Amino acid sequence: MYSPLYFLAALGAGGLAVSFFLMLMFWIPHPGQQIPVFEDWVSAFQTGDLLTQAIVVVGLSGVLFFTVQHIRLLILNFQLMGTFRRSTEYARFLASPMQTQELALPLASAMAINVGFIAGALFVPKLWTIVEVLFPFAMVAFLAIGIWALALYARVFRQATSGAFDIGGTASFAQVLPAFSFAMVAVGLAAPASMSHTPWVVGISVTFSTFFAVTAIVLAVLKTAMALSNMLTKGVDPAGLPTLWIWVPILTVLAITLMRQDHGVVHTLGLGVQTAWLSPLLMVVSAQVLVLILGAVAMHPHDYLAKVWNGEVKGAAVFALICPGVALSVSLHFLINKGFVASGLVSHGGIAYGLLNLMPMAIMVLTIVAFLRLLRSFTIERAQWASAQLSNAHS
């Protein structure tokens, strides 16, 4: 049966596009704006040394490739989801706690706007000259996705509170997925706060991104506490093992949300002073490492990661493992640049800087390999679905 969790494949591709974008963001000069745009990388390529040119080529190639994969997988999954909704299995799906998996749709859709914005900035000349006009439209789009996500979760909550099913005592963190969706909406809504110079845009950006960030935090904490209590007494559901690392991307997205809000509040609204992000980012990365360790310990008796790597694990849920790899790589980029470099502990471009950047790059490469392996498995599964449908049609 098709699962909406296959949207996590599109999400993973979008996250990898962002990872390559951060190479350009932190390694290519972009004076005058928070992110690199078309004119910045053109200038860097024309005037830079061989290393700079290589960074530009690799960064742009990665963004382009995974943006195309993201769009392709998003369209494909919307088509498959349409077929699934017309099937008899969908009615059973809606009558169970599994329907929270539909929150993967707004999650991947919010990522699509983020990826589209990145691609536009890098590949559309002079886009930044009209970016202030685009920010309100982007916020409307993210708000629409946020309302969509709220409506989906309200349906789940209504059925659960009426006693139709139990979404509390799960033996995995599957019920934390809605929090991830709301966090992705929050980080998208916070983007104008970090880049706009229009006070009312920043004010709206901070206000609505705060609402969705708080929603994400409340749900994530409550659902994690409930699920963890159940797992520690009854054990972990083997099918839910990939969900054990879901806090890693949630922490990354929420940290970036707060950084974006802080920049807008300080620089555009003139309230307060710039936050020193070294300690907060160290805490975020430390928490992520702890989550990864504990999750790996729980996976070890099942030999889960080795089976995933060898292609022995099938199904949509396994794509949840891509998000933590992307998220940790992104968090390390921010820790190095907005933490160590910004605090003066490390010099940008120095030997220590280069050595530190080996960590997020190694994680990104490992994640890319894992993603491509899972994508191949997804292609095989689609072929099997098509064959089964054809057989059913003939019978």
C-alpha positions as CSV (number, residue, x, y, z in Angstrom):
1,M,0.0,0.0,0.0
2,Y,1.2,3.5,-0.8
3,S,2.1,5.7,2.2
4,P,2.2,9.5,2.4
5,L,5.5,9.1,4.1
6,Y,7.0,8.7,0.6
7,F,6.8,12.5,0.5
8,L,9.8,12.3,2.8
9,A,11.8,11.4,-0.3
10,A,10.9,14.7,-1.9
11,L,11.7,16.4,1.5
12,G,15.1,14.7,1.6
13,A,16.0,15.9,-1.9
14,G,15.0,19.4,-1.0
15,G,17.1,19.3,2.2
16,L,20.1,18.2,0.1
17,A,19.6,21.1,-2.2
18,V,19.7,23.4,0.8
19,S,22.9,21.7,2.0
20,F,24.7,22.6,-1.3
21,F,23.3,26.1,-1.0
22,L,25.0,26.5,2.3
23,M,28.3,25.9,0.7
24,L,27.7,29.0,-1.4
25,M,26.2,30.9,1.5
26,F,29.2,30.5,3.8
27,W,32.0,30.2,1.3
28,I,31.2,32.8,-1.3
29,P,31.1,36.5,-0.6
30,H,27.6,38.1,-0.8
31,P,27.8,41.7,0.4
32,G,24.5,43.5,0.8
33,Q,22.2,40.6,1.5
34,Q,21.9,37.6,3.8
35,I,22.2,35.0,1.1
36,P,24.2,34.6,-2.2
37,V,22.3,35.5,-5.4
38,F,23.1,35.1,-9.1
39,E,25.3,38.2,-9.3
40,D,27.4,37.0,-6.3
41,W,28.4,33.6,-7.7
42,V,29.0,35.1,-11.1
43,S,31.4,37.7,-9.6
44,A,33.1,35.0,-7.4
45,F,33.6,32.7,-10.4
46,Q,35.0,35.5,-12.6
47,T,37.4,36.9,-10.0
48,G,38.1,34.0,-7.7
49,D,40.8,31.4,-7.6
50,L,40.5,27.8,-8.7
51,L,39.1,26.7,-5.3
52,T,36.4,29.4,-5.4
53,Q,35.4,28.4,-8.9
54,A,35.2,24.7,-7.9
55,I,33.0,25.7,-4.9
56,V,30.7,27.6,-7.2
57,V,30.5,24.7,-9.7
58,V,29.9,22.0,-7.1
59,G,27.4,24.2,-5.1
60,L,25.3,25.2,-8.1
61,S,25.4,21.6,-9.6
62,G,24.2,20.2,-6.3
63,V,21.4,22.7,-5.8
64,L,20.3,22.2,-9.4
65,F,20.4,18.4,-9.3
66,F,18.5,18.0,-6.0
67,T,16.1,20.8,-6.8
68,V,15.1,18.8,-10.0
69,Q,14.8,15.6,-7.9
70,H,12.8,17.4,-5.3
71,I,10.3,18.7,-7.9
72,R,10.1,15.4,-9.7
73,L,9.5,13.4,-6.5
74,L,7.0,16.0,-5.2
75,I,4.9,15.8,-8.5
76,L,5.2,12.0,-8.5
77,N,4.0,11.6,-4.9
78,F,1.1,14.0,-5.5
79,Q,0.0,11.7,-8.4
80,L,0.4,8.6,-6.2
81,M,-1.4,10.2,-3.4
82,G,-4.3,11.0,-5.7
83,T,-4.5,7.4,-6.7
84,F,-4.3,6.3,-3.1
85,R,-7.2,8.6,-2.1
86,R,-9.4,6.9,-4.7
87,S,-8.6,3.4,-3.3
88,T,-10.5,1.4,-0.7
89,E,-7.3,1.4,1.5
90,Y,-7.6,5.2,2.0
91,A,-10.9,4.8,4.0
92,R,-9.1,2.4,6.4
93,F,-6.1,4.8,6.5
94,L,-8.4,7.7,7.7
95,A,-9.9,5.5,10.4
96,S,-6.5,4.9,12.0
97,P,-3.7,6.9,13.7
98,M,-1.7,6.4,10.5
99,Q,-3.5,9.4,9.0
100,T,-1.0,11.7,10.7
101,Q,1.3,10.6,7.9
102,E,-0.6,13.0,5.7
103,L,1.2,15.8,7.5
104,A,4.1,14.8,5.3
105,L,2.3,16.6,2.4
106,P,2.4,20.1,3.9
107,L,5.9,19.3,5.2
108,A,7.3,18.6,1.7
109,S,5.2,21.5,0.2
110,A,6.8,24.0,2.6
111,M,10.2,22.7,1.7
112,A,9.3,23.2,-2.0
113,I,8.8,27.0,-1.4
114,N,12.2,27.1,0.4
115,V,13.9,25.3,-2.4
116,G,12.1,27.5,-5.0
117,F,13.3,30.6,-3.3
118,I,16.9,29.3,-3.2
119,A,16.8,28.3,-6.9
120,G,15.3,31.6,-7.8
121,A,18.0,33.6,-6.0
122,L,20.8,31.6,-7.6
123,F,19.6,31.2,-11.1
124,V,17.4,34.3,-11.8
125,P,19.4,37.5,-12.6
126,K,18.4,40.6,-10.6
127,L,15.7,38.8,-8.7
128,W,16.9,40.5,-5.5
129,T,15.9,43.9,-6.9
130,I,12.2,42.9,-6.5
131,V,12.6,40.6,-3.5
132,E,10.7,42.9,-1.2
133,V,7.7,42.5,-3.4
134,L,8.0,38.7,-3.2
135,F,8.1,38.4,0.6
136,P,4.4,39.0,1.2
137,F,3.5,36.4,-1.4
138,A,5.9,33.9,0.2
139,M,4.3,34.5,3.6
140,V,0.8,34.0,2.2
141,A,2.0,30.7,0.6
142,F,3.5,29.5,3.9
143,L,0.4,30.6,5.8
144,A,-1.8,28.6,3.4
145,I,0.4,25.5,4.0
146,G,0.3,26.1,7.7
147,I,-3.5,26.3,7.7
148,W,-3.6,23.1,5.6
149,A,-1.4,21.4,8.2
150,L,-3.5,22.6,11.1
151,A,-6.7,21.3,9.3
152,L,-5.1,17.9,8.8
153,Y,-4.0,17.7,12.4
154,A,-7.4,19.0,13.7
155,R,-9.0,16.1,11.9
156,V,-6.7,13.7,13.7
157,F,-7.2,15.4,17.0
158,R,-11.0,15.4,16.7
159,Q,-11.1,11.7,16.0
160,A,-8.7,10.9,18.8
161,T,-10.6,13.0,21.3
162,S,-13.9,11.3,20.3
163,G,-12.3,7.9,21.1
164,A,-12.0,6.7,17.5
165,F,-8.4,5.7,18.1
166,D,-5.4,6.2,20.3
167,I,-2.6,8.5,19.1
168,G,-0.8,8.7,22.5
169,G,0.7,5.4,23.4
170,T,2.7,4.7,20.3
171,A,5.9,2.7,20.4
172,S,7.7,5.2,18.1
173,F,8.0,8.9,17.4
174,A,5.6,8.7,14.4
175,Q,3.2,11.0,16.1
176,V,5.9,13.7,16.3
177,L,5.8,14.2,12.5
178,P,3.1,16.9,12.7
179,A,5.5,18.9,14.8
180,F,8.1,18.7,12.1
181,S,5.5,20.0,9.6
182,F,4.7,23.0,11.7
183,A,8.4,23.7,12.3
184,M,9.0,23.7,8.6
185,V,6.2,26.2,8.1
186,A,7.7,28.3,10.9
187,V,11.2,28.5,9.4
188,G,9.7,29.5,6.0
189,L,7.6,32.2,7.6
190,A,10.7,33.5,9.4
191,A,12.7,33.9,6.3
192,P,11.4,37.5,5.5
193,A,12.4,38.5,9.0
194,S,16.0,37.9,8.3
195,M,16.1,39.4,4.8
196,S,13.4,42.1,4.5
197,H,14.1,45.7,5.3
198,T,10.3,46.5,5.6
199,P,9.2,46.7,9.3
200,W,5.7,45.5,8.7
201,V,6.9,42.5,6.8
202,V,9.3,41.6,9.5
203,G,6.6,42.1,12.2
204,I,4.2,39.7,10.4
205,S,7.0,37.3,9.7
206,V,8.0,37.1,13.4
207,T,4.4,36.9,14.6
208,F,3.2,34.0,12.5
209,S,6.5,32.1,12.5
210,T,6.4,32.3,16.3
211,F,2.9,30.8,16.4
212,F,3.9,27.8,14.3
213,A,7.2,27.4,16.1
214,V,5.4,27.2,19.5
215,T,2.9,24.8,18.0
216,A,5.7,22.6,16.8
217,I,7.5,22.7,20.2
218,V,4.4,21.9,22.2
219,L,3.4,19.0,20.0
220,A,6.9,17.6,19.8
221,V,7.5,17.7,23.5
222,L,4.1,16.2,24.4
223,K,4.2,13.5,21.8
224,T,7.8,12.6,22.6
225,A,7.1,12.3,26.3
226,M,4.1,10.1,25.7
227,A,5.8,7.9,23.1
228,L,9.1,7.6,25.1
229,S,7.2,6.4,28.2
230,N,5.6,3.7,26.2
231,M,8.8,2.7,24.5
232,L,10.7,2.4,27.7
233,T,8.1,0.0,29.1
234,K,7.0,-2.0,26.1
235,G,9.9,-1.6,23.7
236,V,10.3,0.1,20.3
237,D,8.2,-0.8,17.4
238,P,10.7,-2.0,14.7
239,A,8.6,-0.3,12.0
240,G,9.0,3.0,13.8
241,L,12.8,2.9,14.2
242,P,13.5,5.6,11.6
243,T,11.4,8.0,13.6
244,L,13.7,7.9,16.6
245,W,15.9,10.6,15.0
246,I,13.1,13.0,14.1
247,W,14.2,15.5,16.8
248,V,17.4,16.1,14.8
249,P,15.7,18.0,11.9
250,I,13.2,19.6,14.2
251,L,16.0,21.2,16.3
252,T,17.8,22.4,13.2
253,V,14.7,24.0,11.7
254,L,13.7,25.7,15.0
255,A,17.2,27.0,15.6
256,I,17.2,28.6,12.1
257,T,13.8,30.0,12.8
258,L,15.0,31.8,16.0
259,M,18.1,33.0,14.2
260,R,16.1,34.5,11.4
261,Q,13.7,36.2,13.9
262,D,16.6,37.6,15.9
263,H,18.1,39.2,12.8
264,G,14.9,40.9,11.8
265,V,14.0,42.1,15.3
266,V,17.5,43.5,15.9
267,H,18.5,44.9,12.5
268,T,15.2,46.0,11.0
269,L,13.0,46.7,14.0
270,G,15.9,48.0,16.1
271,L,14.9,46.1,19.2
272,G,17.5,44.6,21.5
273,V,21.1,43.6,20.6
274,Q,22.3,40.8,18.3
275,T,22.4,37.4,20.0
276,A,25.6,35.6,20.4
277,W,24.8,32.2,18.9
278,L,27.8,30.1,19.9
279,S,26.2,28.6,23.1
280,P,22.7,28.1,21.6
281,L,24.1,26.4,18.5
282,L,26.4,24.2,20.7
283,M,23.4,23.2,22.7
284,V,21.4,22.4,19.5
285,V,24.2,20.2,18.0
286,S,24.9,18.5,21.4
287,A,21.2,17.6,21.7
288,Q,21.2,16.3,18.1
289,V,24.3,14.2,18.8
290,L,22.6,12.8,21.9
291,V,19.4,11.9,19.9
292,L,21.5,10.2,17.3
293,I,23.4,8.2,19.9
294,L,20.3,7.1,21.7
295,G,18.5,6.3,18.5
296,A,21.4,4.2,17.2
297,V,21.5,2.3,20.5
298,A,17.8,1.4,20.1
299,M,18.4,0.4,16.5
300,H,21.4,-1.7,17.2
301,P,19.6,-4.9,18.4
302,H,17.7,-4.9,15.2
303,D,20.8,-4.3,13.1
304,Y,18.7,-1.7,11.5
305,L,21.2,0.8,10.0
306,A,23.2,-2.0,8.4
307,K,20.0,-3.5,6.9
308,V,19.1,0.0,5.5
309,W,22.5,0.4,4.0
310,N,22.4,-3.0,2.4
311,G,18.9,-2.3,0.9
312,E,17.2,-4.9,3.0
313,V,14.7,-2.4,4.5
314,K,11.8,-1.3,2.3
315,G,9.0,1.1,2.7
316,A,8.3,4.8,3.0
317,A,9.4,5.3,6.6
318,V,13.0,4.6,5.9
319,F,13.2,7.9,4.1
320,A,12.9,9.6,7.5
321,L,16.6,8.7,8.0
322,I,17.7,11.2,5.3
323,C,16.4,14.2,7.2
324,P,18.7,13.8,10.3
325,G,21.7,13.6,8.0
326,V,20.8,16.8,6.2
327,A,19.8,18.5,9.5
328,L,23.1,17.7,11.3
329,S,25.1,18.8,8.3
330,V,23.2,22.1,8.2
331,S,23.5,22.6,12.0
332,L,27.3,22.1,11.8
333,H,27.6,24.7,9.0
334,F,25.8,27.2,11.2
335,L,27.7,26.2,14.3
336,I,31.0,26.7,12.5
337,N,30.1,30.0,10.8
338,K,27.6,31.7,13.1
339,G,29.2,30.2,16.2
340,F,33.0,29.6,16.1
341,V,33.8,32.2,13.3
342,A,31.4,34.8,14.6
343,S,32.8,34.5,18.1
344,G,36.4,34.8,16.9
345,L,37.4,31.3,17.9
346,V,38.1,30.3,14.3
347,S,39.3,32.3,11.4
348,H,37.2,32.0,8.2
349,G,39.3,30.3,5.5
350,G,42.0,29.1,7.9
351,I,43.3,25.6,8.5
352,A,41.0,25.0,11.5
353,Y,38.1,26.3,9.5
354,G,38.8,23.8,6.7
355,L,39.2,20.9,9.1
356,L,36.0,21.7,10.9
357,N,34.1,21.9,7.6
358,L,35.2,18.3,6.8
359,M,32.5,17.1,9.3
360,P,29.4,18.6,7.6
361,M,30.8,17.7,4.2
362,A,31.4,14.1,5.2
363,I,27.9,13.8,6.7
364,M,26.4,15.3,3.5
365,V,28.3,12.9,1.2
366,L,27.1,9.9,3.4
367,T,23.6,11.2,3.3
368,I,23.6,11.7,-0.5
369,V,24.8,8.1,-1.0
370,A,22.1,6.8,1.4
371,F,19.5,8.9,-0.4
372,L,20.4,7.6,-3.8
373,R,20.3,4.0,-2.5
374,L,16.8,4.6,-1.1
375,L,15.7,6.3,-4.2
376,R,16.6,3.2,-6.2
377,S,14.6,1.1,-3.8
378,F,11.6,3.4,-4.3
379,T,11.9,3.0,-8.1
380,I,11.8,-0.8,-7.7
381,E,8.8,-0.6,-5.3
382,R,6.9,1.6,-7.8
383,A,7.6,-1.0,-10.5
384,Q,6.2,-3.7,-8.2
385,W,3.0,-1.6,-7.5
386,A,2.5,-1.1,-11.3
387,S,2.9,-4.8,-11.9
388,A,0.5,-5.7,-9.1
389,Q,-2.1,-3.2,-10.4
390,L,-1.8,-4.7,-13.9
391,S,-2.2,-8.2,-12.6
392,N,-5.3,-7.2,-10.6
393,A,-6.8,-5.5,-13.7
394,H,-6.3,-8.6,-15.8
395,S,-7.8,-10.8,-13.1
